[in-house]
Each structure stands twice: as C-alpha cells, then as structure tokens.
Amino acid sequence: MVLLINNGCLALADELEERFPGCSSTHPRALPRAEEKAESSHPKEPPFTLVLGSTTHGAYCPKEVSAGGGEVVVHAGFGRVWFGLPAMAPHSAELATEERRGIQETAAGRVDRVAIAAARVRAEARAEQSVKLIAQSGLIGDDAAAVGLDPFIEQRLWEKLCANAVLNPLTALWRCENGAVLARSDGRALARAIAGEVATVARARGEAKAAINSCDEVPSPCVPSATRDPSRGLLSNPLSTEALYAFVEACAAENAKNKSSMLMDVAMGRRTEMAYLGGWIAREGRRLHVSTPVNEALTEAIQRVEAGEDCADVKFSF
C-alpha cells in the first residue's frame, strides 16, 4: 500500500498512476481483458494499492536538522485524519471517449466487469486493514475500531487543494499570516477566481472519469456533484465556486494566525510545493482545455520568488 497524505495529494496520485498504471485499482488499462483471461486464470494485480489521505493535524519542519542529517518534523497540533481510495484515474475527454467506445463496442466483454468489482473489493480490504493499523498510532482519533474508508475523500482533497492554492502562494508572496489574505480586497478577488478555476477543472476531470465509467454495470466513482458528507452539511454542489470559496474562508478564519507551509519554505529558501498546487491546476487546465489564468500567474510568481525575486507588488489581472 502507498499512502498519500501530503499537500498536492491529487497531483502526486496522478503521477503515480502514470508511472504505475492500475495503482488506483479501477483504471481500465489495469483490468484483465477477455483475451488475457483466456490465457491465465490469474489476472495481473496492480503493483500496489494507492490510498489517499487528508489531515487537519498541524506539523512543520524547523530549519534545524536532526543529528542524522534528516529533517525534523514537529507535530504542532492534534486534528483529524481521513483515508479513502481514489476514483478512476483521469484522462482527457478525447481519451475518455476513446476508451469508452472501446468498452461499448465489445459487448462480449473486452473489459471484464466482474474483475472491476473484484479489484475494487480487494483494494478496499487491503486499505481498510492498513488504515486500522495506522489507527493504532492514535493519530486518527479515540475510536480506532470505527475507522473506515471515507467515500468523500476526493471531495475533501479538492477542497483542501483550493484552500492551499489560495492561502499558500498569497501568504508567501505577501509575507503574511493566513488570516490577512482575505482581509484584503485583492485577496478576496483572487480567492474567488482561484475557486472558480478549481471548480471548473474538477468538473472537467469528473466528466472525463464519468465518460469512461458510464456503463450501467460499473457505478461511476467520479467526484460527487450533488452529495456531501451529511456531518458537514448539505450543498447542491460541494465543488462549486461558491462552496469552495466558503471553504477557503473557513480555513482562513480557523487558521488566521498560522503561517502557511509555503511561506515558511520561502523564508527558509526551500523549494515550494507550488507545482503540486496551483501549478497542477494550471497543467490540468491546459490538458482539459480549461482556462486557469490566475493559477498560471501565481505559479509563475512563486517560481520567481524561489529564484530570489521580491514579487510582493505583482498585480494580477483576470
């Protein structure tokens, strides 16, 4: 099992799926074909089970390093942790349509749909076993016995991605705490624009996944568009621009006095995670033919900051 629980989790999951096709357990390329099944009764398993995680624990790396030369991670605050399996690996709309056509044109079953369900069940069993072991650390919560896989994990990660894509680069550019970003009129305007771009990319990726998974025999695991974890309230579209902007507002308020990880990285001369936040949103936008000018501009600005420039006064037009 490979567990991702970092900022930019969705971007890194994409990289792993490209390098190890099938690690999400539901990608058509990783599923046994009819001709393969005839040759062997043991279809090839994916190289590992990929599990996505999200946490509200506080942690940071101080400038000092340990005696062994590695970085020290300080656990600064107790929070919650969620784990879940990824949905089907994303594709461009063209590739999604092509694969969908390939599935539909072979009614006899070029893709073994029983194998799809079986692969998912095996992946869930492996993931649940591993998560229960992790729960013994105490980092998940008091009721470790009740720990399971979160069906809303990708929704949580899109929300977290949006908050990171707003607060991290803007605090790094403006050298301020999280709460100061939305206290500025330009900060609020940028936050809303970024939320809109994230919502559009999420929707485009969901449509690509749904195109692959549209056959009735295979329930679509794409990003939910009209449901939400009941414990967190119901919204008609939890990944809409307004919903994502509201999530950013909540994060900024709850962590108003905190310094973002990107601000700390810039202050200490470390490489930032921008390529896996706004940079990934921009790349996905280009791949899916979705316009993401604000994330493009912010990514370029942070790259300049990493190169030693002072970009605090950069103006963004959108």
N, C-alpha and C positions, 0 to 999 in steps of 0.2 A: 504494500500500500504506500502511496505517496500522498502526503497531506500538505495542502497549501493553506496557509493562514496569514499571508502577508498582504500588505497594500499592493494593489495591482494584481490581485489573485486571478481575475478573469483573463488578463493578458498573458500571465505565465501559464495558465491552463491551456490557452491556445497554442503556445509554444510547445508544450509537452505533447499535445495532440498531434501537432505537425511532425514532431520528432519520433513519437511512439504512437502511430495510428492505432486507435482502439482502446487507449487507456481510459477513455470515458465510458467504455463498455457498451455504448449504444450507437457508435458510428457505423454506417453501412459497410465501409471498407473493412472493418474488423470482424464482420459477421460471416459465418460459413455460408458459402454459396452451394447451390444444389449439386454442382459438379464436384466440388470439394468434398461434400458429404458422402458422395458415392465412393470416393477414393478412400476415405478414412472415417471411422466411427468416432474419432476423437478430434473435433474441430479445434483449430489453434486458438488458445486463450490469449487475451491481451497481455502485454508484458507486466502490467501492474494495475491495481485499482486506484484511480485518482479520486481523492476526496477533497472537497472544498470546505474551508472553514472561515468563520468571521468571529471576531472577538472585540469586546469593549474593555479588555484589560489594558492597563497603562504600562508601557515599557519604553525604555530608551537606552541608547548606547552612549555612555560618557566618553570624553576624549581619551581618558586613560585606558590603557590596555592591560590585560592580565599578565602575570609573570610568564606565561607560556607564549605570549605574543598575540593571542587572540583577543577579539573584542569582548568587553564585559557588557552584559545586558542587565539592566536594573528593572526589576518588577516594581513599578511605581504606584499601581492602583489595581484593586480587585474589581473584576467585571464579570461578564458572561461570555460563553463560547457556544457557537452553533456549528454543526457539521452536516454535510449533505453531499449527495452525488451530483455531478454536473449533468446538464441536459445534453442533447446530441451536439456534437462538435459543429461549429458554424461553418458556413460556406457562403460564397457569393450567390446571388439569386440565380445566375446562369448555371452554375454548377449544381445548385439545389434542384433546379428544374430538370437538368440532365439526369441526375441520379433518380429523381422521382419517376421520370419517364422510363428509365431502365428497370425500375421496380414494377411499374404498371404493365409494361409490355411483356413481361414474363409471368403470366398468371399462374403458371405451374409452380412458381416459387423460386426465382433466381436467388432471392434472399430468403432464408429460412426464418419465418416469423416466430416459430417455436423457439429457435435459437436466440432470437432477440430477447424474448421474455426470460429465457433461461439464463442468459448472460447478465441481465439486469438483476435477477434474483441472487445469482452467485455474488455479484458485486455488492449488493446490499448486505448480504450475510457477512462478507469479509469486512466491509466498512463498519457495520454495527459491532462486530466483535472487537475491532481495533479501537473504536470510539469508547467502548466500555472499559477497555484497558487504560485509555487516556484519562477517563473519568476518575480512576483511582488516584490520580495525582491531586485531586481536589480543585483543579482549575476550572472545571465545568460547573460545579455547584455542589450543594449539600446532598441532593437526591441523585446520586450517581446511578442507582438502579433504574431510574426512569429515563435515562439518557437514550435518545434515539436519533435517527437521521431527520434533518429538518427539510420538509418539502419546499420551503420558501428560501432555501439558501441562495439561489441565484438572484432572487429579488433583493435580499439583504445585501448581496455583493454589488449589485448595480447602485443601490442607494449609497453604500459606503464609497464606491468609486466616484459618484457625483460629489459627495462631500469632500473627498480627498482632492478631486480635480479642481474644486473651488478654493478650499482653505489652504491647502499645501503650497501651491505656487504663489498665491497672492500674499500670504504671510511671508514667504521667502523674498518676494520682490519688495514688499513694503516694510520688511523687518518689524513685524508687529505680531501681537498675540491673536489668537483665533477670533475673539470677540470683536476686534477692531475692524475686521474685513467688512462685515455687514453694517457697521456703524457709518460707513462711507457710502455716499450715493453711487459712486462709480463701482464700489464693491458689490452693492446690491444689483446693479445693472449687469455686471459681469457674471455674477452668480446665476441670475435668471437666464442669461444667454447660454451659459455652460450647461445648466439643467436642461434647456431646450435641445442642445446638441446631443447630450447623453440620452435623452428620451428618444430622439429620432434614430440614433444608432442602435439602441436597444430594440426598438420596434423593427428596424430593418433586419437585425440579426434574428429576431424571433420569427419574422416572416420567412427567412431563409430556412430555419430549422423546421418550421411547420410545413414548408413545401416538400421537404424530404420525408417527413413523418405523417403525411396527410392520409395515408390509407387507414381504413377503419380498424384493421386488425392491430395496428400499432398506435396506442394513445400518444398524442403529441406531448413531449415534455418541455415545450418551449416556454419562454418567460410568460407567466400569467398576466393577462390583460384586464381581468375583471374580478380577481380574487385577491385576498390578502389575509395574512395571519390574523385570525379573529382576536387574538390577545393584543394586537396593536391597532385595532380599529379597521373599519371597512372603507375602502375607497373604490370608486368606479374604475379607476386606472391607477394603480400604485406607482407606475413608472411613467406617469405623465409629467410634463414640465412643472406644473403646479405642485404635484406631490413630491417630486424630487427637490424642488426649491424649498418646500416646507421642511423636508428632512435636513437640508443644509442649514436652514435657520435653527432647527432644534439642536443640531450638533454644535453650531457656533455658540449658542446660548449655554449649552451644558458644559462646554469646554472653553468658555470665554477667556479664562486666564492662562490657558495652556499654550505652549509653543509647539507648532507642528514639527513633525519629523523632518520635513524639507527645510524649514527654517534652521533647524539645528544642523542639518547636513551642510547647508550653505555657510553657516557661521564657522563650521569646522573644516571647510574646504574639502568635503567629501562629495563624491558623485551622488546626485539625487536620483529619486525613483520616477522622475517625470516621464521617462519613456514608457513606463507601465501604467501611467495615469492619463493625463491629457494627451500625451504622445500616442498612446494606444488608441484613444478615442479618435484622434485625427487620422491614424492609419486605417482604422476600421471604416471611418467615413469615406476615405478615398477608395477603399476596396468595395464598398457598398454603394458608391456614387451618392454619398450624403455630404452636404456641406457642413464643415466644422471650423469656421474661420477663427473663432475665439480660442479654441483649444490649439489650433495651429500656431496662432500668435503667441499664446502663453508658453507653449513648448519652446518656441524659438527664443523667447525672452529668458527662460530659465537656462537654456543652453548658453546664452551669452553671459549670464551670471556665473555659471560654472566655469566659464573661461576667464572670469575675473572682472567683468564689466559691472558697473552700477546701473541697474535698469529700473530704479525706483520711480523715475519720472516718465517711463514709457506710457504712451497713450494708445488705447485700443479702440479701433473703430469697427462697428458691427451694426 
